[in-house]
Amino acid sequence: MLGKNQIVQALDIETTPKPKVCVIDISDDVFLALRDCGINLIKGTLGSKVRVPKKNPYDSQKLVSNYEFPENLHEYDIVIIDLNNFNTKNYFWSENTKESHAQNHANYFVSRYPQTLFDPRPFGAAVLKMELDKMQGKKHIIICFGSDDYTIDYETVSVIGSNESNGENYTINIYSFSDAIQLGKKMYGEEVVILNEFNADLYSLLERNKNGIKYHQTFKIPMTFNGFESKVDQSFSPLITNTKNEIISFVKKDNYFSLYVFPQISSQDDFLKSFLQQIAPSIHPEIFPYATKYNWKKEPIYWLPNHKELVDSKRVVELEYEQRILEFEKAIAENTRRYSFLHDMLIESGDNLVKAIIKYLSWLGFSGVTEYDSISNTSTIFEEDIQIAINEGLLIIECKGLGGTSTDANCSQISKIKHRRCKERKSFDVYALYIVNHQRHLPPLTRKNPPFTDTQVNDALHDERGLLTTWQLFKLYFDIESGLISKSEAMKTFLNFGLIEFKPTDLVFVYEPSEILKGGTVCIVKIKDVELYVGEQLIIESSGDYSITEILEIRQSDMPVTKTKDGEYGLLLGTKIGKKSKIWKKVIR
């Protein structure tokens, strides 16, 4: 057998004698977390990859395998394997030389040009299978966190004295440690479906870890054969599928042997602690004698006074909770469908973008919004995407979804259409607006805002047309809902020229505080000819954005007052404000 059995022993702590657990290629953090729970642990490895650099086509290295398993692995009850081990080390001749042999020969692996990384792990998996086969007839569990399946071709040489001859060649898969695994196709993903067909507690545990799952491999359902008849192996239970209903996790459980194959789970330490301490003992009580010693107390015949009533009440609450969650999920789905046009404005282009903006404009209050380009019979001339008949005349809108920002031609195209419409109408009552969903593949806050150059803005002012982004429209929706801006104010702003900005109207400037206290909730203001009241709403301007806050308290010379007009005051506000914020008061007319 190639390789050495050098075992890394766990530190001395108080542990439960059974079950005995061997963890193979589990990270140190996970090992320590399990050890601290008192689990009886020992480490092992399928081996580490070895860097074998080559400079020319004649370079080669002889290597030995570096797997490490306990000599008495057959006495262990649980073996946990993580196939996503990326440990890599450099090649050293001294580590790959057999110093003593029972016979006058030795076997080595050979790495030849152009290979620069030797992977002994599939060979280690094959050796592990021979060790696991020794467990036949003994009840045991194998837990595997999978990787994508891959196969390595090994070349070996046999060295006898000073002579070297070709040895056997091997082709071995990383999953070769078990014949019970039927491999499907390699496939990476994160969206999964947890199945509740094997064990309710395991289902709940997997659901809790659902957001941390990443899979790299699918698996087939094994078949059993009785003469010429084949049927599904009844000892096989899928645990998780991907969204295409392909199996990415399963359990195969028979009288003595249970194999759990899981995808990669981000919180592997918490997952294993919960599985080994809470779930596996109830599924495999014979392997956890200390965990299940007093499980008879859970049987109804031994329940304590009032226990049944409490359990029944708990179940009622759980059912009510599940129903409420279902209702909220339906409400969330309906809300997403209802307001999807707001997100569509930030991600779409073409017809989908136009339809989303039309829905927005209708919500805003424009009537008679028409998708003009779709009904135009002209095929060779650019037409506007949207027409709106307004009291002032006609508003025409060009919409674009771009991966970058707008060119001068993008911005000015609407001008040509405006001139044509004016000529057709024999009137100058046509208003032109260009709306862009720029850098649409980026989160809106990371986009260039505003995305227009000074030249583009000045040209728009000169041509009497407007420039606007869908991100501005998205923010405007919430400003209107909060009462910061009215729909009528916003609709009038659509007719402005140059870079359009939505601002509250009828504002009176209060002050730009130079002193901010209490984390931004208190500011010092000097007021002249402006009355403020406790409970009054103020408008806060910061970097061109506006928000509403409320005056919770007013103090002058550290004494509370209910209102003020002239002088220096401290204002306690309902929300935090930043430095260089401007405070405005809305005038009710």
C-alpha positions, -999 to 999 in steps of 0.1 A, spaced: 0 0 0 14 34 -10 16 61 16 20 65 53 -6 65 82 4 95 102 -26 105 123 -32 140 138 -47 132 173 -73 154 189 -64 173 220 -73 158 254 -107 169 265 -137 152 281 -154 133 253 -183 109 249 -170 74 242 -195 67 215 -198 74 186 -162 75 175 -159 100 146 -132 103 119 -133 136 100 -114 136 67 -103 169 52 -127 188 75 -114 224 82 -97 231 115 -125 255 125 -151 228 121 -129 202 138 -125 224 169 -162 232 170 -171 195 171 -144 187 195 -156 214 219 -190 197 219 -174 166 234 -176 145 203 -149 117 201 -129 129 171 -98 120 151 -85 136 119 -76 120 85 -71 132 49 -73 119 14 -41 138 8 -29 172 -3 -22 183 -38 15 188 -46 31 215 -68 54 198 -93 69 226 -115 84 215 -148 109 235 -169 113 213 -200 96 183 -216 120 158 -199 113 168 -163 95 143 -141 92 136 -104 85 104 -84 59 109 -56 43 89 -28 7 93 -18 1 114 13 -33 101 26 -37 96 63 -63 74 80 -63 59 115 -51 23 115 -82 12 133 -107 31 111 -129 0 110 -136 6 147 -151 40 141 -188 46 139 -190 78 117 -167 90 89 -172 126 76 -155 136 44 -153 170 27 -143 166 -10 -136 203 -14 -102 202 2 -79 227 -15 -48 221 6 -17 223 -16 20 220 -8 53 222 -26 72 191 -38 102 181 -17 123 151 -27 129 141 9 91 138 15 87 115 -15 115 89 -8 108 56 9 136 52 34 130 15 43 112 -14 26 103 -48 38 113 -60 4 140 -48 -21 115 -27 -41 92 4 -39 63 18 -59 60 55 -68 37 77 -87 52 96 -117 45 132 -126 57 141 -161 58 173 -182 35 194 -186 18 185 -153 25 211 -126 0 200 -99 -2 163 -87 -35 154 -71 -34 122 -50 -69 126 -35 -88 102 -59 -62 75 -50 -67 83 -14 -104 79 -19 -98 44 -34 -77 34 -4 -104 48 19 -129 24 2 -108 -6 11 -108 7 47 -145 13 48 -151 -22 33 -137 -36 66 -168 -21 83 -192 -45 66 -215 -61 92 -210 -31 116 -235 -3 118 -219 29 107 -226 63 90 -207 80 62 -213 117 56 -199 134 25 -199 170 15 -195 168 -22 -176 184 -50 -178 181 -87 -168 147 -99 -134 143 -115 -111 115 -125 -73 113 -124 -50 91 -145 -21 78 -124 12 64 -138 34 44 -114 69 30 -115 85 1 -96 120 6 -82 140 -26 -75 175 -17 -62 189 7 -87 166 -5 -115 133 12 -124 105 -3 -145 69 7 -154 43 -2 -129 5 -3 -131 -16 27 -143 -48 37 -125 -78 58 -135 -96 68 -103 -126 90 -95 -128 113 -64 -161 95 -54 -144 61 -56 -147 57 -18 -183 43 -22 -200 21 -48 -234 34 -35 -229 68 -53 -244 70 -88 -230 102 -104 -251 124 -126 -237 155 -144 -215 183 -131 -236 214 -124 -229 244 -102 -257 263 -85 -271 279 -54 -309 277 -59 -322 245 -43 -354 228 -31 -354 210 2 -375 178 2 -395 166 33 -397 129 25 -370 113 47 -370 130 81 -388 162 93 -360 173 116 -334 170 89 -357 188 65 -359 217 90 -321 218 95 -315 219 57 -341 246 54 -323 267 80 -291 263 60 -307 267 26 -291 301 18 -256 288 25 -258 258 1 -237 256 -31 -238 224 -52 -213 212 -78 -227 177 -87 -259 159 -95 -267 123 -87 -288 95 -102 -314 74 -84 -299 38 -82 -320 9 -95 -323 -26 -81 -328 -57 -103 -348 -88 -98 -342 -110 -128 -352 -89 -158 -372 -64 -137 -357 -32 -125 -371 -8 -99 -361 22 -78 -338 14 -49 -361 18 -19 -331 25 5 -324 57 -15 -341 90 -5 -334 123 -22 -329 152 3 -323 182 -19 -329 189 -56 -320 219 -78 -347 239 -95 -346 215 -125 -356 186 -101 -321 171 -103 -308 154 -71 -280 172 -54 -282 155 -20 -295 121 -8 -293 95 19 -290 57 13 -298 38 44 -299 0 48 -296 -23 78 -259 -16 86 -247 12 64 -261 48 60 -245 72 35 -255 109 36 -243 130 6 -247 168 11 -237 197 -11 -213 223 3 -229 242 33 -214 275 44 -221 270 82 -207 234 82 -198 235 119 -233 245 130 -248 221 106 -227 191 118 -232 200 154 -270 200 149 -270 168 128 -247 148 152 -263 160 185 -300 164 176 -310 146 144 -287 115 139 -293 101 174 -330 97 167 -324 82 132 -295 59 143 -300 53 181 -278 23 181 -248 45 171 -255 71 197 -260 50 229 -252 79 252 -274 104 234 -305 81 234 -301 65 269 -331 82 283 -351 87 252 -379 66 266 -390 97 286 -402 112 253 -427 85 248 -463 96 256 -468 70 283 -440 86 304 -451 123 298 -452 145 329 -483 163 341 -496 190 317 -471 179 290 -497 168 265 -517 200 268 -486 221 263 -475 200 233 -510 203 217 -510 241 223 -475 244 208 -487 226 177 -517 249 173 -494 279 175 -470 263 149 -499 257 125 -511 293 130 -476 305 124 -472 284 92 -505 298 79 -496 333 86 -462 329 69 -480 315 39 -503 345 38 -474 369 40 -455 350 12 -486 353 -10 -489 390 -1 -452 396 -9 -456 378 -43 -486 399 -52 -469 431 -41 -439 422 -62 -461 416 -92 -480 448 -87 -450 471 -84 -426 452 -107 -426 481 -131 -405 501 -107 -377 475 -109 -383 470 -146 -374 507 -151 -340 500 -136 -331 469 -155 -349 467 -188 -344 481 -223 -364 482 -255 -402 475 -254 -401 462 -218 -386 495 -206 -412 515 -225 -441 495 -210 -427 500 -175 -424 537 -180 -459 539 -194 -472 521 -163 -453 546 -142 -467 576 -161 -502 563 -158 -498 559 -120 -484 595 -118 -517 608 -133 -510 613 -170 -541 603 -191 -540 592 -227 -505 578 -225 -498 561 -258 -470 537 -269 -466 556 -301 -437 538 -318 -457 505 -317 -486 519 -336 -467 541 -361 -467 529 -397 -434 545 -405 -405 520 -407 -376 541 -419 -379 571 -396 -373 572 -359 -404 579 -339 -409 588 -302 -416 558 -279 -444 576 -260 -469 603 -267 -490 621 -240 -517 646 -248 -515 673 -221 -533 706 -215 -502 725 -227 -501 705 -260 -482 673 -266 -454 656 -246 -432 632 -266 -408 608 -248 -378 588 -261 -367 559 -238 -334 540 -238 -319 512 -217 -281 513 -220 -252 493 -207 -232 526 -205 -241 563 -206 -258 583 -234 -240 596 -265 -248 631 -277 -269 615 -305 -289 594 -280 -298 626 -261 -306 648 -292 -326 623 -312 -358 635 -296 -351 670 -309 -356 659 -345 -388 642 -337 -400 673 -318 -394 696 -348 -413 671 -371 -443 671 -346 -443 709 -344 -445 711 -382 -473 685 -384 -493 703 -357 -484 738 -371 -477 747 -335 -448 750 -310 -468 733 -282 -446 701 -283 -425 692 -253 -397 667 -257 -382 644 -230 -354 618 -231 -355 592 -204 -325 568 -200 -320 537 -179 -282 540 -180 -256 515 -168 -285 492 -163 -264 462 -153 -251 480 -122 -269 488 -89 -284 523 -93 -264 538 -64 -231 528 -81 -241 543 -114 -229 577 -126 -256 601 -114 -264 623 -133 -251 605 -164 -251 635 -187 -222 657 -197 -223 695 -193 -225 698 -231 -255 674 -233 -273 695 -206 -265 728 -222 -276 715 -256 -309 703 -240 -315 737 -226 -308 753 -259 -331 729 -278 -357 732 -251 -360 695 -243 -356 675 -210 -332 649 -198 -342 624 -171 -331 590 -157 -353 561 -145 -334 561 -112 -349 596 -106 -383 583 -114 -378 554 -90 -369 578 -62 -397 602 -71 -422 574 -65 -413 573 -28 -410 611 -25 -446 613 -37 -458 585 -14 -441 603 16 -459 635 8 -426 653 -1 -438 661 -36 -473 660 -50 -482 642 -83 -493 675 -99 -460 691 -90 -441 662 -105 -462 662 -137 -454 699 -143 -417 692 -138 -418 668 -168 -421 699 -191 -389 715 -179 -358 719 -201 -322 706 -195 -315 683 -166 -348 677 -149 -348 677 -111 -378 670 -89 -379 694 -60 -406 703 -35 -421 737 -43 -433 765 -21 -403 762 2 -389 788 26 -353 785 36 -347 780 73 -310 775 79 -279 754 71 -268 742 105 -230 744 112 -234 725 144 -248 689 146 -252 671 179 -265 638 193 -254 618 163 -273 641 139 -307 643 157 -300 677 172 -290 708 152 -284 745 162 -301 770 139 -303 808 137 -337 818 126 -349 851 112 -385 858 101 -395 821 101 -418 806 127 -413 770 137 -435 748 159 -430 716 179 -446 688 158 -441 707 125 -426 689 95 -394 702 79 -378 694 45 -341 684 47 -320 688 16 -288 668 14 -267 664 -18 -297 672 -40 -320 647 -23 -349 657 -1 -365 641 29 -391 649 56 -385 651 93 -404 663 123 -395 688 151 -398 668 183 -385 696 206 -373 732 205 -349 747 231 -336 782 236 -309 787 262 -315 751 272 -351 758 280 -380 741 261 -403 763 240 -432 754 218 -425 778 190 -400 803 178 -394 830 153 -361 849 156 -329 839 174 -307 808 180 -324 775 189 -317 739 193 -340 715 173 -345 679 182 -355 661 150 -373 629 143 -345 617 120 -307 622 117 -294 648 94 -258 651 80 -234 680 78 -241 705 51 -277 697 51 -301 725 43 -334 729 63 -365 741 45 -401 748 56 -430 741 32 -455 769 29 -491 759 28 -510 780 3 
